[in-house]
Structures are given as C-alpha cells and as structure tokens.
Amino acid sequence: MDEIVEAALRKWPNVPHCYGWLGLDTRGEWYLRDVATQAAGPFPSAKGSRIEHQKLRAFIERNYAADAEGCWYFQNGPQRVYVELEAAPFVWRLRRSADGIHVTSHTGHEAHVQSTWIDDDGRLFLLADSGAGLVHSLDMELAGDEVEAGRWRPRTVPFTELPARFGYCLSPATLRSSSPPAPR
C-alpha cells in the first residue's frame, strides 16, 4: 500500500466505505460506476465508464486488497472503495519464456499456480499463491498448451461455487445490502 494512503488512514480512520462505484471485468479493466449506472443495473450488465488514465489504474492496482470476508477493495486514501467483480479478484495474463509459462495478475504481480479449474462456461480459472483469478481470453492458447502438456490438470466446478470455494465475494454491495445494519 502507498505510504500516502497509510498516512491518510492514520489521519482519518473512520471514513465510511464506498460500495458499487468500482468494477473489475473479465479482461482486467476497471470501471467507474456513477449513480445512473448503478440505477441501470448490477455490474457487469451496467458497467459504467472504463478507467483509461494509466496513473489512476496504477494507483488502484497498488492499493488493491481484500478484507476478512473476501471482499476486494481499493484503498483510496482513508476510504475503502469496494469492487464489484465480474468473475474473480484477479485476471491472469500468461507469458511464455525459455523457462516456461509466467503468470501475472492484472495488477502486475507474478503468481505461482497452485491449481486449475474450468467453470460451466468453459472459462479457465487459476488458484495462485495470491488468490483466484480468470485467465485472460487472449491467453487461452498458452493455457491450452499447459493443459495439453499435462502441466495443468483443470478440475470442473460450477461458476456459482467458485467464490465460496476460493473465499471471495463477487458483489460487496449486494453482501452489504443483505446484511443487517451494524450496531451504532
């Protein structure tokens, strides 16, 4: 986490959390979701505006983490901005080199694959040391090579079971709205 973010947390420790305003799609793209977008429907059916500013994307990705309930958020100074996930908290990019396949998250961090999974839509998910994620659609040929070579042996799992199996929440906003209010 950025030092400026940690300093803001110390200075303003009780800023309310933000829900529904940020989404992550299956291609690792971030979306801002204003009030009108949220009223139009849940993520990803109503995505919002794609964040294209590279420094803002990098700031989000450096300060991206999960809470104890598996809800992923971007720590924006003193405020947690919870992320609506289309499929998983990470989108994996694959790269071949002389020493094999390298897996990197959409946030730019190297990952080590622990297990592989195929959902009921034929999408490939990897459980890695940093968490669960979906293989980017542009990298499925490399992933297929790993499966064909027997280095990855995906097990099948219904998509609806993935969040509970790997400890993440697709919609913190929905979870929050279905939870009883916190005591005051």
Rosetta blueprint (number, residue, H / E / L):
1 M L
2 D L
3 E H
4 I H
5 V H
6 E H
7 A H
8 A H
9 L H
10 R H
11 K H
12 W L
13 P L
14 N L
15 V L
16 P L
17 H L
18 C E
19 Y E
20 G E
21 W E
22 L E
23 G E
24 L E
25 D L
26 T L
27 R L
28 G L
29 E L
30 W E
31 Y E
32 L E
33 R L
34 D L
35 V H
36 A H
37 T H
38 Q H
39 A H
40 A H
41 G L
42 P L
43 F L
44 P L
45 S L
46 A L
47 K L
48 G L
49 S E
50 R E
51 I L
52 E L
53 H L
54 Q H
55 K H
56 L H
57 R H
58 A H
59 F H
60 I H
61 E H
62 R H
63 N L
64 Y E
65 A E
66 A E
67 D L
68 A L
69 E L
70 G L
71 C L
72 W E
73 Y E
74 F E
75 Q E
76 N E
77 G L
78 P L
79 Q E
80 R E
81 V E
82 Y E
83 V E
84 E E
85 L E
86 E L
87 A L
88 A L
89 P L
90 F E
91 V E
92 W E
93 R E
94 L E
95 R E
96 R E
97 S E
98 A L
99 D L
100 G E
101 I E
102 H E
103 V E
104 T E
105 S E
106 H L
107 T L
108 G L
109 H L
110 E E
111 A E
112 H L
113 V E
114 Q E
115 S E
116 T E
117 W E
118 I E
119 D L
120 D L
121 D L
122 G L
123 R L
124 L E
125 F E
126 L E
127 L E
128 A E
129 D L
130 S L
131 G E
132 A E
133 G E
134 L E
135 V E
136 H L
137 S H
138 L H
139 D H
140 M H
141 E H
142 L H
143 A H
144 G H
145 D H
146 E H
147 V H
148 E H
149 A L
150 G L
151 R L
152 W L
153 R L
154 P L
155 R E
156 T E
157 V L
158 P L
159 F H
160 T H
161 E H
162 L H
163 P H
164 A H
165 R H
166 F H
167 G L
168 Y L
169 C L
170 L L
171 S L
172 P H
173 A H
174 T H
175 L H
176 R H
177 S H
178 S H
179 S L
180 P L
181 P L
182 A L
183 P L
184 R L
